[in-house]
Every structure is written in structure tokens, then in C-alpha cells.
């Protein structure tokens, strides 16, 4: 995935998706949690706030469209798709 001219490696994307899958209905995550997780990946270009927020947005959009995640409550994303 390329976001704002920065290439996000498939292994990084898979790592983030695996993290998202651990948050089911009772233990959801906020978008800000996902942004923090992206920053923790250690890729220098992903440390930029704008890029990390855009990567998080792209992942949320992708999995919402695939119906793997759903919004519960005010802003608590939960994985509901198959592993």
C-alpha cells in the first residue's frame, strides 16, 4: 500500500491487521490506538502524524468495506470478521 508517497510493506500491513483481529466485540480499539500502533512499527516515514493517520484510515476503510470491523458505541472499532 502506498500512502502519501510512502510505501507500507505488506508485512507491516499484515502485522497491523493481526493486531486489529485481536480486538473483538468486548475489547475494541479506537482509531487513535491504531495510529499509535502504526507509529510503533518503527518505520521512520510512518512516524509522521499525517502518514500514520492516513494509513490507519485506509485500513479502517478497507476492513469496514469487507465487513471485518464494525463501529460499536461512540468510536470503538471491533473485529467481527473471520480470522
Secondary structure as UniProt FT lines:
FT   STRAND          2..3
FT   TURN            4..5
FT   STRAND          6..7
FT   HELIX           10..21
FT   HELIX           25..27
FT   HELIX           31..40
FT   HELIX           44..47
FT   HELIX           49..65
FT   TURN            66..67
FT   STRAND          69..72
FT   TURN            73..75
FT   STRAND          76..79
//
